[in-house]
Each structure stands twice: as structure tokens, then as C-alpha cells.
Amino acid sequence: MLNETLGLDIDEASVYNVLGKLARRGLVRPIRETGHGRSMVLYEVTEHGREELCKLLGVLDKINTAIGRALGWGVGEGEQGVPWTASSVMACQY
């Protein structure tokens, strides 16, 4: 899905490697489920992971606004440069 959506060429092993690192840092937790005759591991974002994501999205918002101002997109104080913003992620309440 990542490859199709983002136009990337990421192999499955790389995705699970990153998920393992995120789990060790307490940002996601694995949840084992069985269904359709097979066992699957799904990953859920932890509260700590959600907090870290929101911090990163806040930084991206600041970068986005600064770029908008630099390019003259008419971005004023408190406005964002492009439609995608951290505040659009419902888990992040600013």
C-alpha cells in the first residue's frame, strides 16, 4: 500500500524493521490477531507514539508556514502555507 500510494519501492522487510524499532521505543505496540486461518500482527500507535507524532507534525507546520512566507504565498501570522497541516490530524489537538 505504501508503494502504491506514495510511489515508493520499499520492501516488506524494511517496513517490519522500522515497526520493530518503533515498538522498542514504545511508539507502537504489536497486536496479534488470528483470522482466516492465519495469524497476523497488527500495530497500534501508543499514547506516547501519538504525542511524538503530534510534536513532529507541529514542526512540519512551522516549516510549512516558513516556506509559504518565503515563497510569498500570502501566509500571515497563524495561517498555514498549504492545506495539509498537523491540526488536520484529529489525534493532535492544539
C-alpha positions, 0 to 999 in steps of 0.5 A: 500500500505504501508503494502504491500510494506514495510511489515508493519501492520499499520492501516488506522487510524494511517496513517490519524493521522500522515497526520493530524499532518503533515498538522498542521505543514504545511508539507502537505496540504489536497486536496479534490477531488470528483470522482466516486461518492465519495469524497476523500482527497488527500495530497500534500507535501508543499514547506516547507514539501519538504525542511524538507524532503530534510534536513532529507534525507541529514542526512540519507546520512551522516549516510549512508556514516558513516556506509559504512566507518565503515563497510569498504565498500570502501566509500571515501570522497563524495561517498555514502555507498549504492545506495539509497541516498537523491540526488536520490530524484529529489525534493532535489537538492544539 
